[in-house]
Amino acid sequence: MRDPDPPARIVYDTPDYIVIRPGSHVRCAATGDRIELTNLKYWSVRRQEAYRGAAEAAKMLLKE
């Protein structure tokens, strides 16, 4: 069964991102939480993943 609201497919770049497949949201790499594209402000270009906020981004980036 298809997801009625699949996440967007994104290429995370600097200073912006490129939407490859339309969708309304992505998932936080640290928490799995839904992030609406209108609220997406934190991501890693190198790791190609999104984060809900600064705390989640710091947590993931400190794992490197």
N, CA, C and O atoms as a Maestro MAE file, in Angstrom:
{
 s_m_m2io_version
 :::
 2.0.0
}

f_m_ct {
 s_m_title
 :::
 protein
 m_atom[256] {
  # First column is atom index #
  i_m_mmod_type
  r_m_x_coord
  r_m_y_coord
  r_m_z_coord
  i_m_residue_number
  s_m_chain_name
  s_m_pdb_residue_name
  s_m_pdb_atom_name
  i_m_atomic_number
  :::
  1 25 0.833 -1.182 0.000 1 A "MET " " N  " 7
  2 3 0.000 0.000 0.000 1 A "MET " " CA " 6
  3 2 0.880 1.248 0.000 1 A "MET " " C  " 6
  4 15 1.841 1.326 0.766 1 A "MET " " O  " 8
  5 25 0.568 2.206 -0.834 2 A "ARG " " N  " 7
  6 3 1.349 3.434 -0.947 2 A "ARG " " CA " 6
  7 2 1.044 4.385 0.202 2 A "ARG " " C  " 6
  8 15 -0.094 4.489 0.659 2 A "ARG " " O  " 8
  9 25 2.071 5.069 0.653 3 A "ASP " " N  " 7
  10 3 1.922 6.091 1.695 3 A "ASP " " CA " 6
  11 2 1.135 7.250 1.091 3 A "ASP " " C  " 6
  12 15 1.538 7.770 0.051 3 A "ASP " " O  " 8
  13 25 0.031 7.674 1.698 4 A "PRO " " N  " 7
  14 3 -0.762 8.769 1.133 4 A "PRO " " CA " 6
  15 2 -0.039 10.119 1.188 4 A "PRO " " C  " 6
  16 15 -0.399 11.047 0.464 4 A "PRO " " O  " 8
  17 25 0.970 10.227 2.037 5 A "ASP " " N  " 7
  18 3 1.724 11.476 2.164 5 A "ASP " " CA " 6
  19 2 3.217 11.147 2.275 5 A "ASP " " C  " 6
  20 15 3.812 11.323 3.339 5 A "ASP " " O  " 8
  21 25 3.827 10.669 1.176 6 A "PRO " " N  " 7
  22 3 5.237 10.276 1.251 6 A "PRO " " CA " 6
  23 2 6.143 11.480 1.460 6 A "PRO " " C  " 6
  24 15 5.802 12.591 1.054 6 A "PRO " " O  " 8
  25 25 7.296 11.268 2.090 7 A "PRO " " N  " 7
  26 3 8.228 12.374 2.298 7 A "PRO " " CA " 6
  27 2 8.840 12.853 0.978 7 A "PRO " " C  " 6
  28 15 8.909 12.117 -0.007 7 A "PRO " " O  " 8
  29 25 9.270 14.086 0.998 8 A "ALA " " N  " 7
  30 3 9.983 14.635 -0.159 8 A "ALA " " CA " 6
  31 2 11.347 13.955 -0.260 8 A "ALA " " C  " 6
  32 15 11.897 13.497 0.742 8 A "ALA " " O  " 8
  33 25 11.873 13.895 -1.448 9 A "ARG " " N  " 7
  34 3 13.253 13.453 -1.647 9 A "ARG " " CA " 6
  35 2 14.059 14.713 -1.904 9 A "ARG " " C  " 6
  36 15 13.734 15.500 -2.794 9 A "ARG " " O  " 8
  37 25 15.111 14.900 -1.120 10 A "ILE " " N  " 7
  38 3 15.864 16.154 -1.106 10 A "ILE " " CA " 6
  39 2 17.343 15.885 -1.363 10 A "ILE " " C  " 6
  40 15 17.888 14.875 -0.918 10 A "ILE " " O  " 8
  41 25 17.982 16.796 -2.081 11 A "VAL " " N  " 7
  42 3 19.441 16.853 -2.131 11 A "VAL " " CA " 6
  43 2 19.812 18.072 -1.305 11 A "VAL " " C  " 6
  44 15 19.486 19.203 -1.663 11 A "VAL " " O  " 8
  45 25 20.504 17.826 -0.187 12 A "TYR " " N  " 7
  46 3 20.889 18.904 0.726 12 A "TYR " " CA " 6
  47 2 22.168 19.535 0.216 12 A "TYR " " C  " 6
  48 15 23.175 18.852 0.032 12 A "TYR " " O  " 8
  49 25 22.128 20.824 -0.011 13 A "ASP " " N  " 7
  50 3 23.251 21.566 -0.569 13 A "ASP " " CA " 6
  51 2 23.482 22.800 0.289 13 A "ASP " " C  " 6
  52 15 22.786 23.006 1.284 13 A "ASP " " O  " 8
  53 25 24.439 23.607 -0.082 14 A "THR " " N  " 7
  54 3 24.729 24.853 0.615 14 A "THR " " CA " 6
  55 2 24.467 25.999 -0.336 14 A "THR " " C  " 6
  56 15 24.973 25.968 -1.458 14 A "THR " " O  " 8
  57 25 23.727 26.981 0.036 15 A "PRO " " N  " 7
  58 3 23.047 27.233 1.305 15 A "PRO " " CA " 6
  59 2 21.603 26.755 1.309 15 A "PRO " " C  " 6
  60 15 20.861 27.091 2.231 15 A "PRO " " O  " 8
  61 25 21.183 25.997 0.331 16 A "ASP " " N  " 7
  62 3 19.790 25.598 0.214 16 A "ASP " " CA " 6
  63 2 19.717 24.118 -0.127 16 A "ASP " " C  " 6
  64 15 20.746 23.449 -0.219 16 A "ASP " " O  " 8
  65 25 18.539 23.617 -0.311 17 A "TYR " " N  " 7
  66 3 18.337 22.239 -0.721 17 A "TYR " " CA " 6
  67 2 17.543 22.214 -2.021 17 A "TYR " " C  " 6
  68 15 16.894 23.191 -2.395 17 A "TYR " " O  " 8
  69 25 17.612 21.065 -2.703 18 A "ILE " " N  " 7
  70 3 16.916 20.891 -3.978 18 A "ILE " " CA " 6
  71 2 15.913 19.750 -3.812 18 A "ILE " " C  " 6
  72 15 16.280 18.649 -3.400 18 A "ILE " " O  " 8
  73 25 14.668 20.012 -4.130 19 A "VAL " " N  " 7
  74 3 13.627 18.989 -4.035 19 A "VAL " " CA " 6
  75 2 13.663 18.139 -5.313 19 A "VAL " " C  " 6
  76 15 13.445 18.642 -6.415 19 A "VAL " " O  " 8
  77 25 13.938 16.865 -5.144 20 A "ILE " " N  " 7
  78 3 14.011 15.921 -6.261 20 A "ILE " " CA " 6
  79 2 12.654 15.258 -6.496 20 A "ILE " " C  " 6
  80 15 12.237 15.065 -7.638 20 A "ILE " " O  " 8
  81 25 11.970 14.911 -5.398 21 A "ARG " " N  " 7
  82 3 10.629 14.356 -5.476 21 A "ARG " " CA " 6
  83 2 9.740 15.160 -4.528 21 A "ARG " " C  " 6
  84 15 10.030 15.238 -3.334 21 A "ARG " " O  " 8
  85 25 8.680 15.748 -5.032 22 A "PRO " " N  " 7
  86 3 7.821 16.597 -4.191 22 A "PRO " " CA " 6
  87 2 7.244 15.839 -2.998 22 A "PRO " " C  " 6
  88 15 6.987 14.636 -3.058 22 A "PRO " " O  " 8
  89 25 7.057 16.565 -1.945 23 A "GLY " " N  " 7
  90 3 6.449 16.052 -0.730 23 A "GLY " " CA " 6
  91 2 6.334 17.205 0.243 23 A "GLY " " C  " 6
  92 15 6.917 18.266 0.022 23 A "GLY " " O  " 8
  93 25 5.601 17.012 1.296 24 A "SER " " N  " 7
  94 3 5.389 18.096 2.257 24 A "SER " " CA " 6
  95 2 6.369 18.067 3.410 24 A "SER " " C  " 6
  96 15 6.452 19.026 4.178 24 A "SER " " O  " 8
  97 25 7.123 16.963 3.544 25 A "HIS " " N  " 7
  98 3 7.969 16.814 4.721 25 A "HIS " " CA " 6
  99 2 9.161 15.905 4.439 25 A "HIS " " C  " 6
  100 15 9.253 15.271 3.388 25 A "HIS " " O  " 8
  101 25 10.082 15.863 5.423 26 A "VAL " " N  " 7
  102 3 11.176 14.896 5.489 26 A "VAL " " CA " 6
  103 2 11.207 14.376 6.925 26 A "VAL " " C  " 6
  104 15 10.452 14.855 7.771 26 A "VAL " " O  " 8
  105 25 12.058 13.418 7.202 27 A "ARG " " N  " 7
  106 3 12.184 12.871 8.550 27 A "ARG " " CA " 6
  107 2 13.526 13.266 9.159 27 A "ARG " " C  " 6
  108 15 14.548 13.286 8.473 27 A "ARG " " O  " 8
  109 25 13.511 13.578 10.449 28 A "CYS " " N  " 7
  110 3 14.728 13.913 11.183 28 A "CYS " " CA " 6
  111 2 15.592 12.664 11.307 28 A "CYS " " C  " 6
  112 15 15.102 11.607 11.706 28 A "CYS " " O  " 8
  113 25 16.870 12.778 10.970 29 A "ALA " " N  " 7
  114 3 17.783 11.636 11.041 29 A "ALA " " CA " 6
  115 2 18.037 11.218 12.486 29 A "ALA " " C  " 6
  116 15 18.345 10.052 12.734 29 A "ALA " " O  " 8
  117 25 17.918 12.130 13.444 30 A "ALA " " N  " 7
  118 3 18.188 11.808 14.842 30 A "ALA " " CA " 6
  119 2 16.989 11.218 15.560 30 A "ALA " " C  " 6
  120 15 17.147 10.329 16.397 30 A "ALA " " O  " 8
  121 25 15.793 11.696 15.248 31 A "THR " " N  " 7
  122 3 14.606 11.316 16.017 31 A "THR " " CA " 6
  123 2 13.544 10.585 15.209 31 A "THR " " C  " 6
  124 15 12.695 9.897 15.775 31 A "THR " " O  " 8
  125 25 13.589 10.730 13.898 32 A "GLY " " N  " 7
  126 3 12.542 10.166 13.058 32 A "GLY " " CA " 6
  127 2 11.309 11.039 12.978 32 A "GLY " " C  " 6
  128 15 10.340 10.688 12.303 32 A "GLY " " O  " 8
  129 25 11.334 12.187 13.667 33 A "ASP " " N  " 7
  130 3 10.196 13.101 13.655 33 A "ASP " " CA " 6
  131 2 9.973 13.682 12.262 33 A "ASP " " C  " 6
  132 15 10.908 13.852 11.480 33 A "ASP " " O  " 8
  133 25 8.735 13.974 11.985 34 A "ARG " " N  " 7
  134 3 8.355 14.613 10.734 34 A "ARG " " CA " 6
  135 2 8.759 16.091 10.786 34 A "ARG " " C  " 6
  136 15 8.519 16.769 11.785 34 A "ARG " " O  " 8
  137 25 9.370 16.584 9.710 35 A "ILE " " N  " 7
  138 3 9.745 17.993 9.585 35 A "ILE " " CA " 6
  139 2 9.074 18.526 8.330 35 A "ILE " " C  " 6
  140 15 9.404 18.105 7.222 35 A "ILE " " O  " 8
  141 25 8.147 19.439 8.495 36 A "GLU " " N  " 7
  142 3 7.522 20.079 7.338 36 A "GLU " " CA " 6
  143 2 8.597 20.871 6.583 36 A "GLU " " C  " 6
  144 15 9.452 21.497 7.209 36 A "GLU " " O  " 8
  145 25 8.563 20.849 5.259 37 A "LEU " " N  " 7
  146 3 9.586 21.567 4.482 37 A "LEU " " CA " 6
  147 2 9.613 23.045 4.814 37 A "LEU " " C  " 6
  148 15 10.668 23.675 4.740 37 A "LEU " " O  " 8
  149 25 8.476 23.608 5.176 38 A "THR " " N  " 7
  150 3 8.446 25.031 5.547 38 A "THR " " CA " 6
  151 2 9.211 25.293 6.832 38 A "THR " " C  " 6
  152 15 9.564 26.439 7.111 38 A "THR " " O  " 8
  153 25 9.479 24.246 7.632 39 A "ASN " " N  " 7
  154 3 10.218 24.390 8.893 39 A "ASN " " CA " 6
  155 2 11.635 23.827 8.819 39 A "ASN " " C  " 6
  156 15 12.349 23.848 9.822 39 A "ASN " " O  " 8
  157 25 12.054 23.332 7.675 40 A "LEU " " N  " 7
  158 3 13.371 22.709 7.541 40 A "LEU " " CA " 6
  159 2 14.460 23.775 7.509 40 A "LEU " " C  " 6
  160 15 14.541 24.573 6.575 40 A "LEU " " O  " 8
  161 25 15.297 23.774 8.550 41 A "LYS " " N  " 7
  162 3 16.367 24.766 8.655 41 A "LYS " " CA " 6
  163 2 17.734 24.145 8.937 41 A "LYS " " C  " 6
  164 15 18.755 24.819 8.796 41 A "LYS " " O  " 8
  165 25 17.768 22.874 9.332 42 A "TYR " " N  " 7
  166 3 19.018 22.219 9.712 42 A "TYR " " CA " 6
  167 2 19.197 20.936 8.912 42 A "TYR " " C  " 6
  168 15 18.305 20.088 8.862 42 A "TYR " " O  " 8
  169 25 20.386 20.805 8.275 43 A "TRP " " N  " 7
  170 3 20.717 19.581 7.550 43 A "TRP " " CA " 6
  171 2 22.217 19.497 7.377 43 A "TRP " " C  " 6
  172 15 22.941 20.472 7.575 43 A "TRP " " O  " 8
  173 25 22.667 18.317 7.004 44 A "SER " " N  " 7
  174 3 24.079 18.082 6.737 44 A "SER " " CA " 6
  175 2 24.255 17.816 5.250 44 A "SER " " C  " 6
  176 15 23.650 16.897 4.696 44 A "SER " " O  " 8
  177 25 25.080 18.621 4.615 45 A "VAL " " N  " 7
  178 3 25.375 18.416 3.197 45 A "VAL " " CA " 6
  179 2 26.189 17.138 3.037 45 A "VAL " " C  " 6
  180 15 25.920 16.339 2.140 45 A "VAL " " O  " 8
  181 25 27.179 16.940 3.896 46 A "ARG " " N  " 7
  182 3 28.057 15.779 3.787 46 A "ARG " " CA " 6
  183 2 27.307 14.478 4.049 46 A "ARG " " C  " 6
  184 15 27.506 13.489 3.344 46 A "ARG " " O  " 8
  185 25 26.441 14.480 5.068 47 A "ARG " " N  " 7
  186 3 25.717 13.263 5.423 47 A "ARG " " CA " 6
  187 2 24.383 13.128 4.691 47 A "ARG " " C  " 6
  188 15 23.768 12.062 4.714 47 A "ARG " " O  " 8
  189 25 23.932 14.205 4.040 48 A "GLN " " N  " 7
  190 3 22.670 14.215 3.293 48 A "GLN " " CA " 6
  191 2 21.508 13.747 4.168 48 A "GLN " " C  " 6
  192 15 20.786 12.806 3.838 48 A "GLN " " O  " 8
  193 25 21.354 14.457 5.318 49 A "GLU " " N  " 7
  194 3 20.248 14.156 6.209 49 A "GLU " " CA " 6
  195 2 19.749 15.426 6.874 49 A "GLU " " C  " 6
  196 15 20.481 16.406 7.014 49 A "GLU " " O  " 8
  197 25 18.494 15.386 7.279 50 A "ALA " " N  " 7
  198 3 17.826 16.544 7.886 50 A "ALA " " CA " 6
  199 2 17.718 16.363 9.392 50 A "ALA " " C  " 6
  200 15 17.734 15.243 9.902 50 A "ALA " " O  " 8
  201 25 17.607 17.499 10.103 51 A "TYR " " N  " 7
  202 3 17.464 17.496 11.552 51 A "TYR " " CA " 6
  203 2 16.341 18.437 11.968 51 A "TYR " " C  " 6
  204 15 16.134 19.485 11.358 51 A "TYR " " O  " 8
  205 25 15.623 18.049 13.009 52 A "ARG " " N  " 7
  206 3 14.499 18.846 13.489 52 A "ARG " " CA " 6
  207 2 14.949 20.194 14.036 52 A "ARG " " C  " 6
  208 15 14.244 21.188 13.863 52 A "ARG " " O  " 8
  209 25 16.098 20.253 14.688 53 A "GLY " " N  " 7
  210 3 16.576 21.495 15.279 53 A "GLY " " CA " 6
  211 2 18.070 21.449 15.521 53 A "GLY " " C  " 6
  212 15 18.747 20.490 15.150 53 A "GLY " " O  " 8
  213 25 18.574 22.501 16.148 54 A "ALA " " N  " 7
  214 3 20.012 22.621 16.403 54 A "ALA " " CA " 6
  215 2 20.519 21.518 17.332 54 A "ALA " " C  " 6
  216 15 21.615 20.997 17.126 54 A "ALA " " O  " 8
  217 25 19.741 21.160 18.344 55 A "ALA " " N  " 7
  218 3 20.172 20.119 19.288 55 A "ALA " " CA " 6
  219 2 20.340 18.772 18.583 55 A "ALA " " C  " 6
  220 15 21.314 18.058 18.823 55 A "ALA " " O  " 8
  221 25 19.402 18.436 17.727 56 A "GLU " " N  " 7
  222 3 19.479 17.168 16.991 56 A "GLU " " CA " 6
  223 2 20.648 17.185 16.005 56 A "GLU " " C  " 6
  224 15 21.346 16.183 15.849 56 A "GLU " " O  " 8
  225 25 20.859 18.320 15.344 57 A "ALA " " N  " 7
  226 3 21.990 18.445 14.417 57 A "ALA " " CA " 6
  227 2 23.309 18.272 15.166 57 A "ALA " " C  " 6
  228 15 24.190 17.545 14.706 57 A "ALA " " O  " 8
  229 25 23.454 18.932 16.312 58 A "ALA " " N  " 7
  230 3 24.687 18.832 17.098 58 A "ALA " " CA " 6
  231 2 24.911 17.391 17.561 58 A "ALA " " C  " 6
  232 15 26.029 16.880 17.494 58 A "ALA " " O  " 8
  233 25 23.857 16.749 18.023 59 A "LYS " " N  " 7
  234 3 23.960 15.359 18.475 59 A "LYS " " CA " 6
  235 2 24.495 14.459 17.380 59 A "LYS " " C  " 6
  236 15 25.397 13.655 17.611 59 A "LYS " " O  " 8
  237 25 23.938 14.597 16.184 60 A "MET " " N  " 7
  238 3 24.351 13.741 15.065 60 A "MET " " CA " 6
  239 2 25.755 14.089 14.582 60 A "MET " " C  " 6
  240 15 26.539 13.199 14.254 60 A "MET " " O  " 8
  241 25 26.071 15.377 14.539 61 A "LEU " " N  " 7
  242 3 27.372 15.793 14.034 61 A "LEU " " CA " 6
  243 2 28.492 15.441 15.010 61 A "LEU " " C  " 6
  244 15 29.633 15.246 14.590 61 A "LEU " " O  " 8
  245 25 28.187 15.356 16.299 62 A "LEU " " N  " 7
  246 3 29.182 14.956 17.282 62 A "LEU " " CA " 6
  247 2 29.507 13.463 17.193 62 A "LEU " " C  " 6
  248 15 30.530 13.020 17.716 62 A "LEU " " O  " 8
  249 25 28.651 12.695 16.540 63 A "LYS " " N  " 7
  250 3 28.894 11.261 16.348 63 A "LYS " " CA " 6
  251 2 30.024 11.009 15.344 63 A "LYS " " C  " 6
  252 15 30.588 9.916 15.301 63 A "LYS " " O  " 8
  253 25 30.345 12.009 14.549 64 A "GLU " " N  " 7
  254 3 31.336 11.813 13.479 64 A "GLU " " CA " 6
  255 2 32.713 11.568 14.029 64 A "GLU " " C  " 6
  256 15 33.660 11.384 13.264 64 A "GLU " " O  " 8
  :::
 }
 m_bond[255] {
  # First column is bond index #
  i_m_from
  i_m_to
  i_m_order
  :::
  1 1 2 1
  2 2 3 1
  3 3 4 2
  4 3 5 1
  5 5 6 1
  6 6 7 1
  7 7 8 2
  8 7 9 1
  9 9 10 1
  10 10 11 1
  11 11 12 2
  12 11 13 1
  13 13 14 1
  14 14 15 1
  15 15 16 2
  16 15 17 1
  17 17 18 1
  18 18 19 1
  19 19 20 2
  20 19 21 1
  21 21 22 1
  22 22 23 1
  23 23 24 2
  24 23 25 1
  25 25 26 1
  26 26 27 1
  27 27 28 2
  28 27 29 1
  29 29 30 1
  30 30 31 1
  31 31 32 2
  32 31 33 1
  33 33 34 1
  34 34 35 1
  35 35 36 2
  36 35 37 1
  37 37 38 1
  38 38 39 1
  39 39 40 2
  40 39 41 1
  41 41 42 1
  42 42 43 1
  43 43 44 2
  44 43 45 1
  45 45 46 1
  46 46 47 1
  47 47 48 2
  48 47 49 1
  49 49 50 1
  50 50 51 1
  51 51 52 2
  52 51 53 1
  53 53 54 1
  54 54 55 1
  55 55 56 2
  56 55 57 1
  57 57 58 1
  58 58 59 1
  59 59 60 2
  60 59 61 1
  61 61 62 1
  62 62 63 1
  63 63 64 2
  64 63 65 1
  65 65 66 1
  66 66 67 1
  67 67 68 2
  68 67 69 1
  69 69 70 1
  70 70 71 1
  71 71 72 2
  72 71 73 1
  73 73 74 1
  74 74 75 1
  75 75 76 2
  76 75 77 1
  77 77 78 1
  78 78 79 1
  79 79 80 2
  80 79 81 1
  81 81 82 1
  82 82 83 1
  83 83 84 2
  84 83 85 1
  85 85 86 1
  86 86 87 1
  87 87 88 2
  88 87 89 1
  89 89 90 1
  90 90 91 1
  91 91 92 2
  92 91 93 1
  93 93 94 1
  94 94 95 1
  95 95 96 2
  96 95 97 1
  97 97 98 1
  98 98 99 1
  99 99 100 2
  100 99 101 1
  101 101 102 1
  102 102 103 1
  103 103 104 2
  104 103 105 1
  105 105 106 1
  106 106 107 1
  107 107 108 2
  108 107 109 1
  109 109 110 1
  110 110 111 1
  111 111 112 2
  112 111 113 1
  113 113 114 1
  114 114 115 1
  115 115 116 2
  116 115 117 1
  117 117 118 1
  118 118 119 1
  119 119 120 2
  120 119 121 1
  121 121 122 1
  122 122 123 1
  123 123 124 2
  124 123 125 1
  125 125 126 1
  126 126 127 1
  127 127 128 2
  128 127 129 1
  129 129 130 1
  130 130 131 1
  131 131 132 2
  132 131 133 1
  133 133 134 1
  134 134 135 1
  135 135 136 2
  136 135 137 1
  137 137 138 1
  138 138 139 1
  139 139 140 2
  140 139 141 1
  141 141 142 1
  142 142 143 1
  143 143 144 2
  144 143 145 1
  145 145 146 1
  146 146 147 1
  147 147 148 2
  148 147 149 1
  149 149 150 1
  150 150 151 1
  151 151 152 2
  152 151 153 1
  153 153 154 1
  154 154 155 1
  155 155 156 2
  156 155 157 1
  157 157 158 1
  158 158 159 1
  159 159 160 2
  160 159 161 1
  161 161 162 1
  162 162 163 1
  163 163 164 2
  164 163 165 1
  165 165 166 1
  166 166 167 1
  167 167 168 2
  168 167 169 1
  169 169 170 1
  170 170 171 1
  171 171 172 2
  172 171 173 1
  173 173 174 1
  174 174 175 1
  175 175 176 2
  176 175 177 1
  177 177 178 1
  178 178 179 1
  179 179 180 2
  180 179 181 1
  181 181 182 1
  182 182 183 1
  183 183 184 2
  184 183 185 1
  185 185 186 1
  186 186 187 1
  187 187 188 2
  188 187 189 1
  189 189 190 1
  190 190 191 1
  191 191 192 2
  192 191 193 1
  193 193 194 1
  194 194 195 1
  195 195 196 2
  196 195 197 1
  197 197 198 1
  198 198 199 1
  199 199 200 2
  200 199 201 1
  201 201 202 1
  202 202 203 1
  203 203 204 2
  204 203 205 1
  205 205 206 1
  206 206 207 1
  207 207 208 2
  208 207 209 1
  209 209 210 1
  210 210 211 1
  211 211 212 2
  212 211 213 1
  213 213 214 1
  214 214 215 1
  215 215 216 2
  216 215 217 1
  217 217 218 1
  218 218 219 1
  219 219 220 2
  220 219 221 1
  221 221 222 1
  222 222 223 1
  223 223 224 2
  224 223 225 1
  225 225 226 1
  226 226 227 1
  227 227 228 2
  228 227 229 1
  229 229 230 1
  230 230 231 1
  231 231 232 2
  232 231 233 1
  233 233 234 1
  234 234 235 1
  235 235 236 2
  236 235 237 1
  237 237 238 1
  238 238 239 1
  239 239 240 2
  240 239 241 1
  241 241 242 1
  242 242 243 1
  243 243 244 2
  244 243 245 1
  245 245 246 1
  246 246 247 1
  247 247 248 2
  248 247 249 1
  249 249 250 1
  250 250 251 1
  251 251 252 2
  252 251 253 1
  253 253 254 1
  254 254 255 1
  255 255 256 2
  :::
 }
}
